[in-house]
């Protein structure tokens, strides 16, 4: 089985991880609540991403904390809307959704709240159903799981 950092790296390719991608990942991690558990998991994930691995750990940590700070200050709904407005490039929108979806699958269970978040994110990013289904199918293939097996 591929781990979350490797899978995020695969779906993002060589593209740098900007604040929009980090925010999508952080929002996904917080879909069922913002807690220190999500922050610690996000810090660990970010430090393992190939495009961030070469940066000083304090810089990576600062970027993750800033992402969580935006979510805390603006709220999940407002931050989600801001991401949709800020990102117009279709390839970036696809990468944002794929990275966020990987986070949902990483813990082995996709809750109803997490499914709802992914649907909201897809709508916010103006991704059609076929694109979303293709991304999810790719993730499930990479993780070698049955389609829909992790949904609660």
Secondary structure, 3 states (H helix, E strand, C coil): CCCHHHHHHHHHCCCCCCHHHHHHHHHHHCCCCCCHHHHHHHHHHHHHCHHHHCCCHHHHHHHHHHHHHHHHHHCHHHHHHHHHHHCCCHHHHHHHHHHHHHHHHHCCCECHHHHHHHHHHHHHCCCCHHHHHHHHHHHHHHCCCCCCCCEC
